[in-house]
Amino acid sequence: MEYRQLGASGVKVSTLCLGAMTFGEPDATSFMHEVGCDDATSWAIMDASLEAGINFIDTANVYGQDGLSEKIVGRWMKDRGARDQVVLATKFRFKMGDGPNASGASRYHIMQAVEASLKRLGTDRIDLYQIHMQDRTVPEEETLRALDDLVRQGKVLYLGCSNYAAYRMVDSLWTSRTQRLERFVALQAQYSLVERGLELEHVPACREHGLGILPWSPLASGFLTGKYRPDEAPPEGSRLSKWQDRRKAFDTPRHWRILAAVEAVAAEVEATPAQVSLAWLLQKPTVTSVIFGARSVAQLRDNLASASVKLSAAQMEQLDAASAMELGYPYNFIHRIQSVW
């Protein structure tokens, strides 16, 4: 397993990060109903991950139900004595409970959210604490000052953001700098061969300001595994068999072109489509660690192999070309004149 610096921080994390969103079996009120895995399977996945050299686990207070994912990760770390072997990441922002202050990025909510996460995780610190999405109703300085306090109290070591607009992320970094507050060291965002919008603004900004990118949904809800086919129903039990709207959104010429290119490269390097899709991200500038989920140890082992898949420059260009997107103004104007990004 390879390890990289987490953005401009001093901590090193594995290039593959185990995403814990599927840990636990919530009831029908949760968006993860019937797409999670039971406690025993979750523990087996974490055991195999640790054995393979993964030292980075990412969860969130809203994953599962009533903090279910955090509870499972916490119980596993305690039982295995693995707390200091893991760089532990979690997130806050979305609704956890009732009332007008049960969500958001206010100081009021942050102070409650961190204490609840620490309790569920059974730990005295969170290594990477991330705001799950920007909150336009709260001044960024209020959010950063609250997070800065948590770092100074030792309850949080590093800060990250997720699902931020590029302008807000850069404004936040400027606020941290001018107000001498702790700053974000990582951006967790959707990034894959299917979703490359991050490359327009976020990737250059992260490269300039030293943020490590942590892609989520690197396999596009399983589309890039190769188990879906045009004009065929999705396999029973798959995510896209439940999330039909997302399945329809993938049914475009561009998506099938991307999948065909992935499968062609996979045949050349004797790997699976999933491994090639993850390897493509691992070779992208500013990517620190790719967050992947697994609902079985078999899925985990297949994804782990991506760490050893190396794509040639020609293969990277082939995948880039197949997944190219319309740039739009001013990006197409800049690219046409400078031919570089």
Summary of the structure (lengths in Angstrom):
residues: 341
radius of gyration: 19.7
end to end distance: 30.3
largest distance: 58.3
contacts: 1132
relative contact order: 0.12
helix: 45%
strand: 15%
